[in-house]
Amino acid sequence: MAESRWLSRMPVYDIARGRVVGRVSRLLVDADARKVVGLLLATRLGREPRCLPFRHVHAIGEHAVTVRGTDAIAPLSRLPDMEEALRSQRRIYNSPILTEGGVFVGDVDEFTINTESGRLETLLVSGGLIQDLFRGQAALPSHLVVAIGEDATIVKDVAVTYLKERRQAQRENNKEDSARGAPGPAEGSWRERPRRGLTVRRPARGVRRARRSGLAGSADDARRPRTAGARRGDRSPCDGR
């Protein structure tokens, strides 16, 4: 699985010669088939755009797209199906998402595709209902998409229920993680224990053991002021040091 914005900045390597042959600038999407059909390569100003059909991609890795040879890379004018996809008015980026019942879900920030087939897998959505339920983005599976149009992307009504259930599951997981990762009281620190409706502050177990064994002074000793000769770091004239 690859994210569209991350993929649209990748370099393209010819693995037969080990050299860079271009850089992806845009993904060409067939809205009816809901799949990426080509990779538009960046070109210098004034030159005709070049395109790599997705069927000729050897692999999409973590850092680069690879091809075996450059014969498949051709000017866009020689690939009419790719040119049609480029000129299509049906867009995915920043497209508002509406349910069949007319509920605004959010806007498409980007999408993910299957790196083997190029098919859309999820739409990454923000704003609208997503802003109320999640922080940041939420992933909407492509099987909930009804149509990708010129003005909006239409999804099934169950998409709202799906997102709410995902949010509820996320909250429960966060509670479980917080419960497992909650740190206990440190040794020697104070712990608060409720008793008869009041909050009683008690020292930790290690401190109580030290007091019972006589290793720790009493509270009166702690409050008793020290004399000048008993200050920490002072030496007695009888020390002989």
N, C-alpha and C positions, 0 to 999 in steps of 0.2 A: 504494500500500500504506500502511495506517495501523495504528498500534499501538493496542490496545484501551484501555489506561489513559490514554494521551494523548488519544484520541478522547473518552473519557468525561468530560472536563473542558472540552470546547470550548463556546464560545458559539454560538448559532444566530442567523443574521442573515436578515431578510427583504430580499432584494435589490430588491424592488419599492418598498419605502419606506425602505430604508437604516437599519433599526433592529433592535436586539436583541429577539428574541421568546422567548428562553429559553436555558437552558444544559443540556447533556447531563449526566445523572447516572448513566446505566446503559445498557448495550447489551443488547437482548433477542435471544437466540440461539435459533434452531430447531435442536435437537441432531440431528434426523434429516436435515434438509437441510444441516446444517453451514454455516449462514449467519446473518448478522445480519438480522433482519426489522424491527426498530424501534429508535428511540432514545427512551428514557424521559427526560423533562425534569424538572429540579428544580422543586419547588413548595414553597410555604409550608406550615408545619405545620397540619394540619387540612383542607387542601384536597385535592381529588381529583387524583391524578397525571395529567399530560398526556403524550401520546405522539405521536411523529412517525414514521409508517411509513417504512421505508427506501426504498421505491419512490418516495416523494415528495421525497426529498432531491435538491436540484439539483446540489450539488457538496460534496466534502469537501476543503478546502484545508489549507494548512500551519498556519493559525491559527484557522480557523472553519469551521462547517458553514453552508451557504446553502440557502435555500428560496425559491421564487417564490410569495409569498402565504402566508397563515396558515390557509387553509381546511382543509389536510390535517392540521393539529395539532388533536387531539380528545382529550376525556377518555378514560381507559383503559377505562371501562365501555362505551363505544361501539365498542370495537375488541376483539371477543372473541378473535381469534387472537393479538393482542398480550397480552391478559390471560392467556391460556393459557401463553404463553411465559414470562411473568413468574412464574407459579405453578409452573412445572415444577421438579421436584426434581433434574433433571440439570444439573449445574453444570460449568463449565470452570475458573474461577478456583480455584487451590489444589487442583485435582483430582489425585490420584496417577495416574501413568501406569504401566501394566503391559503387558508383551508377552503375546501369546497363550500363550507358554510359561511365563508366571509370573515373568518377570524385572522387578524394579522399576527403572524408568528414571529417574524423578524426579517433581517436582511442576510443574504448570502455573502459571507466574507471570502470563503474559498471552498474548495471541495477536495475530496480524496479519490484516487482512482486505483484500480487494480493494475499493477505494473506489468502483468502478463497480457491482459486483454484490452486494457485501456478503459474499461467500463467504470462509470461513476459508482462509488460505494457509499459515500456519505456527503452531506452538505454541512459545512461548518457555519453555524448561524449565530448572530448576535442581535441585540436590540429587541424591541417589542416584548412579546411574552417571555423570550429568553432572558431579557434584562430583569424581569420580575422574578424568574425562577432560579437563574444561575448567575454566577459571576464570570464574565468573559463570554466564552462560546459554548455552544452545545452541538452535538453531532446528530444529524437527522438522517436515518438510513434512506438510501435511494429508492427502495421498494415502496416508500410512502409517497413518492412523487407521482403526480397524475400527469402534469404537463409542464414544459418549460416554454414560456411564451415571450412575446416582445416586451410586455409590460410587467409581468409577474410570473413567479413560479407557483403552481397550484399543487397542494398536497392534500392527502386524505384527512378527514376530520379526526381520525384516531391519532393523528400526529400530536394533538394537544394532550390527549390522555397519555400517550407514550412519554412525552417530555415531563409531565407531572410525576409519573411513576419513576422515571429516572432520577428526578430531583429528590423524591422521597427516599429512594434507595441510597442515594448519595449522602443524605443527612444521617441515615441510620448507620452507614459505614463510618462516617466521621465520628459519631458518638461511640461506636465500638473501638475505634482507634484511640480516641481520647481516653476511654476507660482503661485500655490495656497499657497505654503509654503514660498514665498519670504517675509522677514520681512520688514516692513515699516520703515521710518526714526524715530529714537528715539527723544523724546521730548527734545528740546534745542540743537539738533545737526544741522549741516549744511546740506542743500539739494542743489543739483545742478539742475538748471533749464535752458534749452536752450533758448536763446533769440537773435533773429536776427543773427543766425549763431555763436554766442558766448556762452560760458558757464558762466552764472552769478551765483555766490554763494550767497544764501540768507539764513538767519537764519530761524529756524523752527517757526511755528505759535505761540507757547507758548512764545518764546523769544520776538517776535514782539509785542505781547499783553502787555508783562511786560514793554517794553520800552514806549509804548503809554500811559500806566497808570502811568508812572513815577517811577515804582518799580526798573527799571534797569538803570544804569548810561549810559551816552553817550560814544561814542568811545573815545572822548577827555579825559573824566574822567578816562577811562581805561588806557590811555597812560600816564596820569599825574603821576609822581613819588610821592611816599608817603614820608611824613616827618618822622623823627625818632620817634616822639611821636604818630604818627598815624599808626604805624605798628601793624599788627594783634597780639593780645596777650599782647601789652604794656598797662600799666595802667598810667593814668594821676595822678599827685600828688594832684589834686583837687577832686579825686574820693572819698576820705575819706574811702577807703576800704583797 
